[in-house]
Amino acid sequence: METSNIIVQKFSGVTVGSAKRMRKVLQLIKNSNNNSDLIIVMSAISPKKKIHGTTSKLIQATKELLVKKATHSFEILNEIEENHINILNKLITDNEELRLETEKRIKEECNALREFLKALEIIKEITPKSSDTILSTGEKLVGIVFTAYMKNEGIDTELIDLEKLITDVYDDSLIDTNFYLKTLVPKLSEIFSNCKAKVPLVTGFIGSFPLGILETIGRGYSDFTASLVSLAVNAKEVQIYKNISGIYSADPLVVEKAYVLPYITPEEASELVFYGLKTINPLCMDIARNQKIRIKSINNPDNPGTLIGPCSDEYKNVKSTVVLIKKDVLIYNINCRKGSVAHGTMKKVFDTFNKFGIQLDLVSTSQMNLSIALSNDVDKLDLVTTELKNIGKVSIRPHMAILSVVGRSLKSQVGFAGRIFTALADNNINIHMISQGQSEINISCVINQESKALALKCVYDLIYTDEEKKE
């Protein structure tokens, strides 16, 4: 099958969060279908923000199931069901048979989840697989509604539910890049080779993982699904539609001059995601090394947005430096009793944080101290301190932020880090930790959170004033 003209369009939950927004998405699909073959991937509905979305509500229902009983989880599910039916009723007004048939499917899906929740309440245990089964409902419901809407508008479509794509995998150590590329991609290739619909719609949920999909892939897992689908059909590119125009050179709410970057490499995107950019799921970057992923705005689809993909001569001289802030950070400092930070000490510390599933953002060492920057909303930090009490005295400094500068051009700029730190000092901004990765495309430091806006502006001005001088 010739697939060079295929585009995978992935729509975030906010872009399909209401009947009005779904109409806009459908029009975009119709316009795009004139020039390319399409495969559509959708996230679960988010009426406004992700925190109010279907996936977040299902996570809440899962967490509260054994605490507040199934009746409370049913209230959350009733709200989800009602929202999808209300959207359906607004979209399909001239085909009563299709509308009723679709409403029946929505209710059947929600009733099946209610029975599942009852069973979990009885056995009083929620496994990662159980949690994944609950989460999968969000993508299935939006798929049911939108495929019915597409059919009502005369588009030849088929809903492809990927909930069972992953089967018989019980060992988390088997889940790696090879598993995705050599097991899941061939399965997806077979699925699409057998699909006769002109515009198939794919659920963003791809199956249950040994540790759960949120632990293994994280939020935004439908981005990753779209990347896998793209590889499976050798697509021209993945287009991820959001409410933003792309990846900005800085937060446009803080820096007025910030603009949408036309292009960044997967390596740059990986660093940006690690330090707080929530535009795309980080696992996509492993896939993006071999394909093109474009972040686009649902409100301005004609704008090219930001392309993430392999570097070529076309993008050789394109600016890509980003300045960003990760706020709500704390510094966890250990003053070692033995007088020095030994190899065994660091291993113990890292193993302990890993045991409790806590991500470390920055690490800095001196002869007697080990300093770690991490998000201040992590759970079980007190348990970490208890386990490390024999190593040394622990102190915590809250209200911090991480300032990061990411860009492939940093490799060639001698003394650039020094200019950044000088600019911060000139603005009376104290630096508590400094880090530069081996890739040399990222420089990060920890500052007081109250200085984050000023730090962002002065570093941005330094970088882009320097670049303007060179031109």
Summary of the structure (lengths in Angstrom):
residues: 471
radius of gyration: 24.0
end to end distance: 46.8
largest distance: 77.5
contacts: 1581
relative contact order: 0.09
helix: 47%
strand: 19%
